Amino acid sequence: MAAQTNSQRARTVQEISTSLLPADVLRGAKTFFGRQNGVYSAFVEQEGPTHITLRGQGGEELVIGTASVNGGKTTRVTASSYLFDQQIARFLSRLPPPPASANAAEQSGSTPAITSG
């Protein structure tokens, strides 16, 4: 098997768990990306109850999806972009962590894992 030469691929999909409700995560993303300066701002193109698609400089697409897990106590957030990976990481790092009990349940395997392809 050939060695992976594209280190960017590992950064295009990022995931985190948070205690926020899905609607709060999406509202926060719209605010965060809408107030970025210059080439790092992005604006809502499509929106649904569990996801948003934003467009940035040069037509760059950002997708943020949410899923309630652990009976709604935790929200799993998945975000993807090719060029906005640092801004996505910054946004995700500002989300509060999930409750300790929900985090333990997720690590024990009682919550279905979200995988990227």
N, C-alpha and C positions, 0 to 999 in steps of 0.2 A: 504494500500500500504506500502510495506517495505521501510525502510530508505535506501538511497543510501550509500553503504559502500566503493565503489571504487572511491576515490577522483581523481585518475589518469585519469579516463574517461573524465572528464571535460577539461583536459589539452591536450588531444591527438589531437584535431582539434582546430586550432587557425586561426582567420581571422582579416584582417585589410584592410583599404582603403589607397591608396597612389596616388600621382600625377604622379608617374613614369609610363612609358609605360610598357606593359607586358614583352616585350623582355628585357627591362632594369632590371626589377625585377628578371627575370630568370638568366640573366648574373651576377647580383649581388649575387644571391644565390650560383651560381657555384663558384664564387670567395671566398665568405664568408666561405662556408663549406669546400672548397678545401684547405684553409690555416689554418684551425683549427689545434691545436696540438693533437697528440696522438689519444686517443680513441674518440675524438669528430670531427675528420675529416670525410668527406663523399664525394664520387665521383659519377659523373653522370653515371647512368646505362641506363636510357631511357630518351628521350627528344622529345618534340613536340613544336609547336608554342605557346602553352598556358600552358605547364606544364613540369616539370622535375621530375624524380625519381632518388634519390641518394641512394647509399649504404654506410653504415658506419661500424664501428667496429662490428664484430660478425654477419654481414649480416643485421644489423638494417636498415630498409627502411624509407626514408623520402620522402614525396610527397609534391610538391608545385605546386599549380594551380593558374592561373590568369584569370580574366574576365574583359573586358572593360565595364564600366557602365557610365551613364550620357553622352552619346554621345562621349565616348572616352576621356573625361576629367579626369576620375578617373579609377584606376585599383583596383579591389577587389582581394585580395590575400588570399588564403586559404592554410594552411600548416598543415601537419599531420605526427606524429611520436609517437611511444610509449616511447622510451627512450631519444630522443633528444629534449624534450619539452622546456628545458631551452635555448638551443642553437637556436631553432626556435624563441622563444620569443625575444632573443637578436637580431637576424637578423631582425625580423619584427619591432622592436623598432627603428631600424636605418633607416627605410624607411621614406621619407618625407611625411607629411600629405597631404591629398587631398586639392584642392583649396577650399576656404571657401564657394563659391557658390555651388560647387558640394557636399560638406558636408551637407549643408542645404537642398539640394534637396533629398539627400539620407535619411536624418532624417524625411523629410516630407512624405516619402512613395512613391515618384515618381520613385524610383529605386527598382527593384525586389530584395528582400532579399535572401541571400544565407544561407541555414540552414544546419546543420549537423545532421546526423542520428545516 
